[in-house]
């Protein structure tokens, strides 16, 4: 009887592989998932049983192996791998409970932070720049609705982290974000800086418009506290620079604004100051007045003395401004400083009979610049619900000028006048 040849070790291994492959092909999806989960669990147990130094060595070896493998890949292959890993993580999260998903995200965040802490600062900046570029690409490819959802989710995530963070961690995060913004602004051009400021201003305005009065007051209080903290920690030179920059910005905005917009801003600031003063105690009011008095004294001390030529120039400039603004109530010609823009809605609390009589359409006069003004005296008296003493409606209107004096010059008119002006 011939002897059977023994199978070699390689043949045995091949046969085992075939049997294993056949059994895997017969497996259903749930069975495969269970087998893979058991395999991963066994690997975790084996890792946990090893010493910490050996585990760290294995992690570093795996990291180096992955970096070496990724170094040989093209950018397109890297993007494909990242997309595949992202989809795999999403599918795992969808199968988990919300509490488990939050725990997984927190663990991944802690893992990324620990990895970044071990990297040099230049490498961290490169990673952040790559992440920022990737986010911009995704946002550019996404629809407006998807971008709004992403922004809302990121905002909610930041708010949750801030609520759970300590005061020290919050200050550290704000300091890092401030440093990052300063770095970006220093590297940006003037045009890019203006675009960013315009976008941030629009964003703040939309948030304020959607916020309630209580939320708006809370935001203003928080911003005021933050500004006070920064000012207290800043040096005198930095404080002067900030004040100078703010002053320049305000002057630029005022120069570009119309007269009506300027009046609205002044009215809003006056109302805000009055509200704060009413809500303040006597001690706080005294402190505010003392601080404002000190600031005025300091500004006067820092102001350069005006030379004689400069004073003459200012005087001549002021003298060129003539009283050409007509008060619609008393019809007097006044300087610009003595009048304000006329707005009928400011007198809604005045008695209807008095308002309709004094401010009737037949008495209204338009100034040479096409606008309607009212003098400060008439404005103040009307708001007290009283008849202005010099109002035209108070039977102080003038008769039309006869045709004879219209051909006389200024000297001739002065000579025949019942009142002789002199200086």
VENNOR-V694630 format. One record per residue. OMEGA is omega in whole degrees, -180 to 180 (999 if undefined). Layout:
# VENNOR-V694630
[[OMEGA] [OMEGA]]
This chain:
# VENNOR-V694630
[[-176] [180] [177] [179] [178] [178] [178] [-179] [-180] [178] [177] [180] [179] [179] [177] [179] [-179] [180] [-180] [-180] [178] [179] [178] [179] [180] [-178] [172] [-178] [179] [179] [179] [179] [180] [180] [180] [179] [176] [179] [179] [179] [177] [178] [177] [179] [179] [179] [-179] [180] [-179] [177] [-177] [-179] [180] [177] [179] [178] [179] [179] [180] [178] [179] [179] [179] [180] [179] [178] [178] [179] [-179] [-180] [-179] [-177] [175] [177] [179] [179] [178] [179] [179] [179] [179] [180] [179] [179] [179] [179] [179] [179] [179] [-180] [177] [-179] [180] [-180] [-178] [174] [-180] [179] [179] [179] [179] [178] [179] [179] [179] [178] [179] [179] [179] [179] [179] [179] [180] [178] [-179] [-180] [180] [-178] [174] [-175] [-179] [179] [178] [179] [178] [-180] [179] [179] [178] [179] [179] [178] [180] [178] [179] [179] [-180] [-180] [180] [-179] [-177] [177] [-179] [-179] [178] [177] [178] [178] [179] [-179] [179] [180] [179] [178] [178] [178] [179] [179] [178] [180] [-180] [180] [-179] [-176] [175] [-179] [-179] [179] [179] [178] [180] [179] [180] [179] [180] [179] [178] [178] [179] [179] [179] [179] [-180] [-180] [179] [-179] [-177] [176] [180] [-179] [178] [179] [179] [179] [179] [180] [179] [179] [179] [179] [179] [179] [179] [180] [180] [178] [180] [179] [-179] [-177] [175] [-179] [-179] [179] [179] [179] [179] [179] [180] [179] [180] [179] [178] [178] [-180] [178] [179] [178] [179] [-180] [180] [-179] [-178] [176] [-179] [-179] [178] [178] [179] [178] [180] [180] [179] [180] [179] [-180] [179] [179] [178] [179] [179] [179] [-180] [180] [-179] [-177] [176] [-179] [-179] [178] [178] [178] [179] [179] [179] [179] [180] [179] [178] [178] [179] [179] [179] [179] [180] [-179] [179] [-178] [-176] [175] [-179] [-180] [178] [179] [178] [179] [180] [180] [179] [-180] [179] [178] [179] [179] [178] [179] [180] [179] [178] [179] [-178] [-180] [179] [179] [-178] [178] [-179] [179] [179] [179] [178] [179] [179] [-180] [180] [178] [179] [-179] [179] [179] [-176] [177] [-176] [-177] [-176] [173] [-177] [-178] [-177] [176] [176] [174] [-173] [174] [-177] [-179] [-176] [-178] [173] [179] [-178] [178] [-175] [-178] [179] [-175] [-179] [-179] [178] [178] [-175] [-178] [179] [-178] [-178] [-180] [-176] [-174] [179] [-178] [-176] [180] [-174] [-180] [178] [-179] [-174] [179] [177] [-179] [179] [-178] [172] [-177] [-177] [-179] [180] [180] [-179] [-179] [180] [180] [174] [179] [179] [177] [175] [-174] [-175] [-179] [177] [180] [178] [178] [178] [179] [-177] [176] [178] [-179] [178] [-175] [-175] [-177] [-175] [-180] [-179] [177] [-174] [-179] [-180] [177] [179] [-177] [-177] [-178] [176] [176] [-178] [179] [176] [-180] [999]]
